[in-house]
Amino acid sequence: MTTPTQPVFTSEHGTLYQGDCLALLETMEDNSVDLIFADPPFNLNKDYGKGISDSLADSEYLDWCSKWINECARVLAEGGSFFLYNLPKWNIELGHEMNEAGLMFRHWIAVDIKMLLPIPGRLYPSHYSLLYYSKGKPKFFERPRVPIQVCRHCGGDVKDYGGHRKKLNPAGINVSDVWTDIPPVRHRGTKKRGANQLSEKMLERVLFTASQEGDLVFDPFGGSGTTYAVAERMHRKWIGVELGEVDPIIARLEGRTHDFEMPNKGDSGKGKKAARPQGQLPLS
């Protein structure tokens, strides 16, 4: 186990470590994190680089997941939220682990993957699973909305909403637990930053729904750094860790200079712009 002993990157709002997430979790205090977003390897035999295995036996994979899930449950504050993104195959099992850890189920969110992948003898899989749990009653929940759909040609409404169109909130329609507006994750045989990058729109929605400015966000699987980039510009504090290469994450955080449109309540993303602070490497 590679122990993260010191940060490899710090910014105005966050700290990034390189090493094993379990080792870092052992150093974190109970009830110290407001929101956790976890996107672990899916155990699909991908090449994530030296020292990282993505081809464990099912029992080994589930045992490993149980360890970090229980540690995440320990550090999650009362009223905090825990989102876990994975294949439905695994989240059926991992949801049980979250139940056993004393967390409260809120939603199984189906995230449309925008493509059909033929598998012989099965229905085409067309969604990933995003589990949404909390530690007791959530201390914060903001219902997101999406704009009322209109025809891009004539500008008229796409739906008649059962004749109740005039009664709808002008800010838009409440988001359901089926998300069809999230850009797809692009998977390839070898994990390259940008090739397997999560949609920022999904992270924006997660953080908007279940956190506030100044809350502490933890993501135990850094990947391409999407969670950290979104948390930074939405003014959430964050802690991150990545077992593999961290240089691509650091480069991403240092190079993101465009403005971010902070979602309004009941909005899909348009609102007041906030300048995005840049991080800097710590002196060693």
Secondary structure, DSSP 8 states (H G I E B T S, - for coil): -----S-SEE-SSEEEEES-HHHHHHHS-TT-EEEEEE-----S--B--TT------HHHHHHHHHHHHHHHHHHEEEEEEEEEEE-HHHHHHHHHHHHHTT-EEEEEEEEE-SS----TTS----EEEEEEEESSS-S-----EE---B-TTT--BS--GGGTGGGS-TT-EE--SEE-SS------SB--TTTS---HHHHHHHHHHH--TT-EEEES--TTSHHHHHHHHTT-EEEEEESS--HHHHHHHHH--S-EE---TT-SS-S-EE-----B----
